[in-house]
């Protein structure tokens, strides 16, 4: 794939690089990260994304880009709501796989002796694993309310406080969800998984703020050096996966009817104003709201574990939400394009919204660090208010397991000062630090390009893997 460098942190795939491209591809990266990006099919997938009808300006890739399903993970495409399409494969299977960061009034120095007990108690309280049952039982009617109300549903039933909702993207619920658009199979999966972490790269992590870059913003967010934080990374579980599966099939069957052709069937799509697209968006929003509720339930479970294990009263624990961000989602937004304001459907697949001043939470691997950033006006101008979402894999899970043979990842993490708990050796092997890019390099690029700026770095102390 032909790529030309057009700036210190920006690369361009010309619109004639592949058949059918309507706009160029733009990649935010430096020389080192571009060498890694070239090792898989991510750039070809980005060029495919540039063929979507109604796409505006460019198909964008963040520095954590890697090969995915349809659009690469780390991809951003915006389509005009009047003339464009929606593509489930350009959003992802784990709809609203997102990250919540919570601050506490605790100091890391006082936590050391009780950290193993805290990690063990968190592992016991948070259901993990493929297909694992959640902690909240739902019938179909109540699941419908979850899909409509999102995190507010959880708060109304004792899982947290109304103040939590003020620090969640979209206040924890996206309007326009319709449970009736969700298939029976998706509903059956959702009824048993609320309040569960899942598997793969999902985690609950106890951390400390080990470096502050912007003292004023860190103070506004309630973060200070040496303070203890908690990060939760999970999404919509089986309900989101099934919604994507269902509508990739539906869109694939509808394209010929609308005269649409794409180079990869994984990018199957339908016009935004079509019945198929309207049904998908209603179902996607329902799955996204499930994910907001899921993180809300898990956050409150973690609060209670902290209080019990540490013997700390809620007022002294001071555990509150810094922010909760969504990945793998499409949202209708207004953006300036060629000097005119246009309403767009922004697909963010493995990318984070980065509106000016909004906190951006970027998890790394479980052995090094994660980052807190804030969005900027530059992001609005350059990338439709978008930035990176994590480190980005450099090894497949199969390759990571192979590389970990004969090693004890839990002991290696302990040598780094990280207490880890998982269902088995394979879970840790799949997610070992070497399987990911160094998130610092990714953050340096988005900071240098100006689409989000560094606030603080978070060091892992203890982690629970799915």
C-alpha positions as CSV (number, residue, x, y, z in Angstrom):
1,X,0.0,0.0,0.0
2,X,1.5,3.3,-1.1
3,X,1.8,5.8,1.8
4,X,3.4,9.2,1.7
5,X,4.5,11.2,4.7
6,X,3.0,14.7,4.8
7,X,4.0,15.9,8.3
8,X,5.9,14.9,11.4
9,X,2.9,12.8,12.6
10,X,0.7,12.4,9.5
11,X,0.8,10.0,6.6
12,X,-1.5,9.9,3.5
13,X,-2.8,7.1,1.4
14,X,-3.7,8.8,-1.9
15,X,-7.3,8.2,-3.1
16,X,-5.9,6.5,-6.2
17,X,-3.9,3.9,-4.2
18,X,-6.8,1.4,-4.3
19,X,-9.9,0.9,-6.5
20,X,-13.0,2.6,-5.3
21,X,-11.5,5.0,-2.8
22,X,-13.6,8.2,-2.5
23,X,-11.3,10.0,-0.2
24,X,-7.7,9.6,1.0
25,X,-6.6,7.6,4.1
26,X,-4.8,9.6,6.8
27,X,-2.7,7.9,9.4
28,X,-1.5,9.6,12.6
29,X,1.9,8.0,13.4
30,X,5.6,8.6,13.6
31,X,8.3,6.7,11.7
32,X,8.7,3.9,14.3
33,X,5.0,3.2,14.7
34,X,4.5,3.3,10.9
35,X,7.0,0.5,10.6
36,X,4.9,-1.6,12.9
37,X,1.7,-0.6,11.2
38,X,3.0,-1.8,7.9
39,X,3.4,-5.4,9.2
40,X,-0.3,-6.3,8.9
41,X,-3.2,-5.5,6.6
42,X,-4.4,-2.4,8.6
43,X,-3.5,0.1,5.8
44,X,-5.3,-1.9,3.1
45,X,-8.3,-2.1,5.4
46,X,-8.1,1.7,5.9
47,X,-8.1,2.1,2.1
48,X,-11.2,-0.1,2.0
49,X,-12.9,2.1,4.5
50,X,-12.3,5.1,2.2
51,X,-14.7,3.5,-0.3
52,X,-17.8,3.8,1.9
53,X,-20.6,5.8,0.2
54,X,-21.0,9.3,1.7
55,X,-17.6,9.3,3.5
56,X,-16.4,12.8,4.3
57,X,-12.9,14.2,4.1
58,X,-10.8,11.0,4.8
59,X,-10.6,7.6,6.4
60,X,-8.5,8.2,9.6
61,X,-6.3,5.9,11.5
62,X,-4.9,6.5,15.0
63,X,-1.3,5.4,16.0
64,X,-2.6,2.3,17.8
65,X,-4.1,1.0,14.5
66,X,-3.9,-2.7,13.8
67,X,-5.7,-5.2,11.6
68,X,-9.3,-5.9,12.6
69,X,-12.6,-6.9,11.0
70,X,-13.6,-4.7,8.1
71,X,-12.1,-1.4,9.3
72,X,-8.9,-1.6,11.2
73,X,-8.9,-1.2,15.0
74,X,-8.0,2.4,15.5
75,X,-10.0,3.6,12.5
76,X,-12.4,6.5,12.2
77,X,-14.7,7.3,9.3
78,X,-17.5,9.9,9.2
79,X,-20.4,9.6,6.7
80,X,-23.0,12.3,5.9
81,X,-26.3,11.4,7.6
82,X,-28.2,12.4,4.4
83,X,-26.2,10.6,1.8
84,X,-23.9,8.2,3.6
85,X,-24.1,4.7,5.1
86,X,-23.6,2.9,8.4
87,X,-21.3,-0.1,8.5
88,X,-21.4,-2.4,11.5
89,X,-17.9,-3.7,10.7
90,X,-16.6,-0.2,10.9
91,X,-17.9,0.0,14.5
92,X,-16.9,-3.4,15.8
93,X,-18.3,-6.4,17.5
94,X,-17.8,-5.3,21.1
95,X,-20.0,-2.3,20.9
96,X,-19.0,0.4,23.4
97,X,-16.1,-1.5,24.7
98,X,-15.0,1.4,26.8
99,X,-13.0,2.5,29.8
100,X,-13.9,3.9,33.2
101,X,-11.4,5.6,35.5
102,X,-12.2,6.2,39.2
103,X,-10.2,8.2,41.6
104,X,-10.0,7.6,45.4
105,X,-8.8,9.4,48.5
106,X,-6.2,6.7,49.1
107,X,-2.5,6.9,48.8
108,X,-0.6,4.1,47.2
109,X,2.0,4.0,49.9
110,X,-0.7,2.9,52.4
111,X,-2.0,0.2,50.2
112,X,1.0,-2.0,49.7
113,X,0.5,-4.6,52.5
114,X,-3.2,-5.0,51.7
115,X,-2.9,-5.1,47.9
116,X,-2.9,-8.9,47.5
117,X,-6.1,-9.2,49.6
118,X,-7.7,-6.4,47.6
119,X,-6.9,-8.0,44.2
120,X,-8.1,-11.4,45.4
121,X,-11.4,-9.8,46.7
122,X,-11.9,-7.9,43.4
123,X,-11.4,-11.2,41.5
124,X,-13.9,-12.9,43.7
125,X,-16.5,-10.1,43.2
126,X,-16.1,-9.6,39.5
127,X,-17.3,-12.4,37.2
128,X,-14.8,-13.0,34.4
129,X,-14.3,-15.3,31.4
130,X,-15.8,-16.2,28.1
131,X,-19.6,-16.5,28.4
132,X,-19.4,-15.8,32.2
133,X,-22.6,-15.0,34.0
134,X,-23.0,-11.6,35.3
135,X,-23.9,-10.6,38.9
136,X,-27.3,-9.1,38.0
137,X,-30.3,-11.3,37.0
138,X,-32.5,-9.8,34.3
139,X,-35.7,-10.8,32.5
140,X,-36.5,-9.6,29.0
141,X,-38.5,-6.6,30.2
142,X,-35.8,-5.4,32.6
143,X,-33.1,-5.9,29.9
144,X,-35.1,-3.6,27.7
145,X,-35.0,-0.9,30.3
146,X,-31.2,-1.4,30.6
147,X,-30.8,-0.9,26.9
148,X,-32.9,2.3,27.0
149,X,-31.7,3.9,30.2
150,X,-28.0,2.7,30.4
151,X,-26.0,3.6,33.5
152,X,-29.0,5.4,35.0
153,X,-30.8,2.0,35.2
154,X,-28.0,0.7,37.4
155,X,-27.9,3.8,39.6
156,X,-31.7,3.6,40.2
157,X,-31.2,0.1,41.5
158,X,-28.5,0.9,44.0
159,X,-25.4,0.5,41.8
160,X,-23.8,3.9,42.5
161,X,-25.0,7.5,42.7
162,X,-26.5,10.1,40.4
163,X,-23.2,12.0,40.6
164,X,-21.6,9.1,38.7
165,X,-23.7,9.9,35.6
166,X,-22.3,13.4,35.3
167,X,-18.8,12.0,34.4
168,X,-19.9,9.5,31.8
169,X,-19.9,10.1,28.0
170,X,-23.4,10.9,27.0
171,X,-24.3,10.7,30.7
172,X,-24.3,7.0,30.3
173,X,-27.2,6.6,27.9
174,X,-27.4,7.3,24.1
175,X,-30.9,8.3,22.9
176,X,-32.6,6.4,20.2
177,X,-32.1,2.8,21.5
178,X,-34.9,0.4,20.7
179,X,-34.9,-3.0,22.4
180,X,-37.4,-4.3,19.8
181,X,-34.6,-4.0,17.2
182,X,-32.5,-6.5,19.1
183,X,-32.7,-10.2,18.1
184,X,-33.9,-12.9,20.4
185,X,-30.4,-14.5,20.4
186,X,-28.8,-11.2,21.5
187,X,-31.4,-10.7,24.2
188,X,-30.8,-14.2,25.6
189,X,-27.1,-13.5,25.8
190,X,-27.7,-10.1,27.4
191,X,-30.1,-11.4,30.1
192,X,-27.3,-13.3,31.8
193,X,-24.2,-11.1,31.4
194,X,-24.9,-7.8,33.1
195,X,-22.2,-7.2,35.7
196,X,-19.5,-9.3,34.1
197,X,-16.0,-8.5,32.8
198,X,-15.7,-10.9,29.9
199,X,-12.4,-12.1,28.5
200,X,-9.6,-11.0,26.2
201,X,-8.2,-7.6,26.8
202,X,-10.9,-6.7,29.4
203,X,-9.6,-5.9,32.9
204,X,-10.0,-4.3,36.3
205,X,-6.8,-2.6,37.4
206,X,-5.7,-0.9,40.6
207,X,-3.3,1.8,39.8
208,X,-1.4,4.8,41.2
209,X,-0.7,8.2,39.6
210,X,3.0,8.1,39.1
211,X,3.5,11.2,37.0
212,X,1.6,14.4,36.4
213,X,2.2,16.4,33.2
214,X,-0.5,19.1,33.5
215,X,-1.1,20.0,37.2
216,X,-4.0,22.3,36.6
217,X,-6.1,19.7,34.6
218,X,-5.0,16.9,36.9
219,X,-6.3,18.9,39.9
220,X,-9.6,19.5,38.1
221,X,-9.9,15.8,37.5
222,X,-9.1,15.0,41.1
223,X,-5.8,13.3,40.3
224,X,-2.5,13.7,42.2
225,X,0.8,12.0,42.3
226,X,0.7,8.9,44.6
227,X,-3.0,8.7,44.6
228,X,-4.8,5.4,44.0
229,X,-7.1,5.0,40.9
230,X,-9.2,2.1,39.5
231,X,-9.6,1.4,35.8
232,X,-12.3,-0.8,34.3
233,X,-12.2,-1.9,30.7
234,X,-15.1,-3.9,29.3
235,X,-18.1,-3.5,27.0
236,X,-21.5,-4.9,25.9
237,X,-20.4,-8.5,26.2
238,X,-22.5,-11.0,24.1
239,X,-25.3,-8.7,23.4
240,X,-23.0,-6.3,21.4
241,X,-21.3,-9.1,19.6
242,X,-24.6,-10.6,18.5
243,X,-26.0,-7.2,17.4
244,X,-23.0,-6.8,15.1
245,X,-23.2,-10.3,13.8
246,X,-26.9,-10.0,13.0
247,X,-26.6,-6.7,11.2
248,X,-23.4,-7.5,9.2
249,X,-25.5,-10.3,7.7
250,X,-28.5,-8.0,7.2
251,X,-26.4,-5.3,5.6
252,X,-24.7,-7.8,3.4
253,X,-28.0,-8.9,2.0
254,X,-29.2,-5.4,1.5
255,X,-26.3,-3.8,-0.5
256,X,-27.3,-5.1,-3.9
257,X,-30.8,-3.6,-3.3
258,X,-29.3,-0.2,-2.8
259,X,-26.7,-0.5,-5.5
260,X,-23.8,-0.5,-3.1
261,X,-20.5,-2.4,-3.6
262,X,-17.6,-2.5,-1.2
263,X,-14.2,-4.3,-1.7
264,X,-14.5,-6.3,1.6
265,X,-17.8,-7.9,2.6
266,X,-16.8,-7.3,6.2
267,X,-17.6,-3.6,5.5
268,X,-21.2,-4.4,4.5
269,X,-23.3,-1.3,4.9
270,X,-26.7,0.3,4.3
271,X,-27.9,3.9,3.7
272,X,-28.4,5.7,7.0
273,X,-32.0,6.4,6.1
274,X,-32.8,2.8,5.2
275,X,-34.9,0.5,7.4
276,X,-31.9,-1.8,7.8
277,X,-29.6,1.0,9.0
278,X,-32.3,2.5,11.3
279,X,-32.8,-0.9,12.9
280,X,-29.1,-1.4,13.3
281,X,-28.5,2.0,14.9
282,X,-31.4,1.4,17.3
283,X,-29.9,-2.0,18.3
284,X,-26.4,-0.6,18.5
285,X,-27.5,2.2,20.9
286,X,-29.2,-0.4,23.0
287,X,-26.0,-2.5,23.2
288,X,-24.0,0.6,24.0
289,X,-26.3,1.5,26.8
290,X,-26.0,-2.1,28.2
291,X,-22.2,-1.5,28.2
292,X,-22.6,1.8,30.2
293,X,-24.8,-0.1,32.7
294,X,-22.3,-2.9,32.8
295,X,-19.4,-0.7,33.8
296,X,-21.6,1.1,36.3
297,X,-22.5,-2.2,38.0
298,X,-18.8,-3.3,38.1
299,X,-17.7,0.1,39.4
300,X,-20.1,-0.1,42.4
301,X,-19.0,-3.7,43.1
302,X,-15.4,-2.5,43.2
303,X,-16.4,0.4,45.5
304,X,-17.9,-2.1,48.0
305,X,-14.8,-4.4,47.8
306,X,-12.5,-1.4,48.6
307,X,-14.7,-0.5,51.6
308,X,-14.8,-4.0,52.9
309,X,-11.2,-5.1,52.5
310,X,-9.7,-1.8,53.5
311,X,-12.2,-1.1,56.3
312,X,-12.8,2.4,54.8
313,X,-16.0,4.3,55.2
314,X,-17.4,5.6,51.9
315,X,-16.8,9.2,52.9
316,X,-13.1,8.4,53.6
317,X,-12.7,6.3,50.4
318,X,-13.8,9.2,48.2
319,X,-14.2,6.8,45.2
320,X,-15.7,8.7,42.3
321,X,-15.7,8.7,38.5
322,X,-13.1,10.7,36.7
323,X,-14.7,9.8,33.3
324,X,-16.1,6.9,31.3
325,X,-15.4,6.8,27.6
326,X,-16.9,4.7,24.8
327,X,-15.0,2.9,22.0
328,X,-16.5,0.9,19.1
329,X,-19.5,3.2,18.5
330,X,-21.1,5.5,15.9
331,X,-22.5,8.8,17.0
332,X,-24.3,11.6,15.2
333,X,-22.3,14.8,15.6
334,X,-21.9,18.1,13.9
335,X,-18.5,19.0,12.5
336,X,-17.1,21.7,10.2
337,X,-16.3,20.4,6.7
338,X,-14.8,22.8,4.2
339,X,-16.2,25.7,6.2
340,X,-19.7,24.4,6.5
341,X,-21.3,22.7,9.5
342,X,-22.5,19.2,8.5
343,X,-24.3,16.5,10.5
344,X,-22.2,13.3,10.3
345,X,-22.3,9.7,11.6
346,X,-18.9,9.3,13.1
347,X,-17.8,5.6,13.3
348,X,-15.1,5.1,15.9
349,X,-13.6,1.6,15.9
350,X,-11.0,1.3,18.6
351,X,-10.9,5.1,18.9
352,X,-11.9,7.6,21.6
353,X,-13.9,10.8,21.3
354,X,-11.6,13.7,22.2
355,X,-13.8,16.8,22.3
356,X,-12.0,19.9,23.8
357,X,-11.4,19.5,27.5
358,X,-13.0,16.1,27.7
359,X,-10.9,13.5,29.6
360,X,-9.4,10.7,27.4
361,X,-8.5,7.5,29.1
362,X,-5.8,5.4,27.3
363,X,-5.1,2.0,28.8
364,X,-1.7,0.4,28.2
365,X,-0.6,-3.1,29.0
366,X,-0.8,-4.6,32.5
367,X,3.0,-4.4,33.1
368,X,3.8,-0.7,32.2
369,X,1.4,2.2,32.4
370,X,-1.8,3.9,31.2
371,X,-2.5,7.6,30.5
372,X,-5.0,10.3,31.1
373,X,-5.3,12.9,28.4
374,X,-7.8,15.6,27.4
375,X,-9.2,16.3,24.0
376,X,-8.5,19.5,22.0
377,X,-9.8,21.9,19.4
378,X,-7.2,20.5,17.1
379,X,-8.9,17.1,17.3
380,X,-12.1,18.7,16.2
381,X,-10.4,20.3,13.2
382,X,-8.2,17.3,12.2
383,X,-9.9,14.0,13.2
384,X,-13.6,14.7,13.9
385,X,-12.8,15.0,17.6
386,X,-11.1,11.6,17.8
387,X,-7.9,10.2,19.2
388,X,-6.3,6.8,20.2
389,X,-7.9,4.3,22.5
390,X,-5.0,2.1,23.7
391,X,-1.7,0.6,23.0
392,X,-2.6,-1.6,20.0
393,X,-1.6,-5.2,19.6
394,X,1.7,-6.2,17.9
395,X,1.1,-10.0,18.5
396,X,-1.9,-12.1,17.9
397,X,-3.2,-13.9,20.9
398,X,-2.0,-17.2,19.4
399,X,1.5,-15.7,18.9
400,X,1.5,-14.3,22.4
401,X,0.6,-17.7,24.0
402,X,3.4,-19.3,21.9
403,X,5.9,-16.7,23.1
404,X,4.9,-17.2,26.7
405,X,5.5,-21.0,26.7
406,X,7.8,-22.0,29.6
407,X,7.3,-18.6,31.3
408,X,5.2,-17.6,34.3
409,X,3.7,-14.3,33.4
410,X,2.2,-13.9,36.9
411,X,5.7,-14.1,38.4
412,X,7.2,-11.7,35.8
413,X,4.5,-9.2,36.7
414,X,5.1,-9.6,40.4
415,X,8.8,-8.7,39.8
416,X,7.5,-5.4,38.3
417,X,5.4,-4.8,41.4
418,X,2.1,-5.9,39.8
419,X,-0.2,-8.4,41.6
420,X,-2.2,-10.3,38.8
421,X,-5.1,-12.6,39.0
422,X,-6.8,-14.4,36.1
423,X,-8.7,-17.6,35.4
424,X,-5.6,-19.3,34.0
425,X,-2.1,-19.1,32.4
426,X,-3.5,-18.5,28.9
427,X,-5.4,-15.4,29.9
428,X,-2.3,-13.7,31.1
429,X,-0.2,-15.1,28.3
430,X,-2.5,-13.6,25.6
431,X,-2.3,-10.2,27.3
432,X,1.3,-10.1,28.3
433,X,3.0,-6.7,28.0
434,X,5.1,-7.7,24.9
435,X,1.8,-8.4,23.0
436,X,1.2,-4.7,22.8
437,X,2.9,-1.5,21.5
438,X,4.4,0.7,24.2
439,X,1.4,3.0,24.9
440,X,3.8,5.8,25.7
441,X,4.9,5.9,22.1
442,X,1.2,6.1,21.0
443,X,0.5,8.9,23.5
444,X,3.6,10.8,22.5
445,X,2.3,10.9,18.9
446,X,-1.3,12.1,19.6
447,X,0.2,14.6,22.0
448,X,2.7,15.8,19.5
449,X,0.1,16.0,16.7
450,X,-2.1,17.9,19.2
451,X,-5.3,15.9,19.0
452,X,-5.1,15.1,22.8
453,X,-2.7,16.3,25.4
454,X,-1.1,14.5,28.3
455,X,-2.4,15.0,31.9
456,X,-1.1,12.1,33.9
457,X,0.5,8.6,33.8
458,X,-1.0,5.7,35.8
459,X,1.1,2.8,37.0
460,X,-0.5,-0.7,37.5
461,X,-0.4,-2.1,41.0
462,X,-2.9,-5.0,40.7
463,X,-4.9,-6.4,37.8
464,X,-7.8,-8.8,37.3
465,X,-8.0,-10.2,33.8
466,X,-11.0,-11.8,32.1
